[in-house]
Amino acid sequence: MVKKSSSIIVGIVSRAIVPFIQLFALYVIVHGHSSPGGGFQGGALLGASILLLRLTVGREGSELVFPERMGTPMSGFGVFIYAFVGVAAMIGGGVYLNYAFLPIGGMQPAELRSLGILLVETGVGIGVMATMIVIFDDIAKGNFHD
């Protein structure tokens, strides 16, 4: 059985810290192509922040941040972003995920590579975050008591 925390202090602290965790997660995703981190790590942080809310303020309180019904569509959307960038590079004349061939006019190959990896890292981050939440929600289904 999964129960939300009965401590008021835990609820207040978790609500206060979650925005900072999510901001750091976005930093990890955005800077993943030039520093340690990336989409998987940032997505894991984003997912963990939502799961922290699920465990401390309950399902109803955390639904305001990330509704349960959005888990599977968001997971698929993350995979779609990843695949779309790869196919777009093929349409531009390159091989799958060769970002220099993205069909965006007015950009140099180096800029296209930077944009391409940012888009891929974003897709991976969204996919990992949503998948973590879906797995938790599926395991906790029927066993979650607010």
Helices and strands as residue ranges (DSSP letters): E 2-3, H 8-30, H 39-56, H 58-63, G 68-70, H 71-91, G 99-101, H 109-140, E 144-145
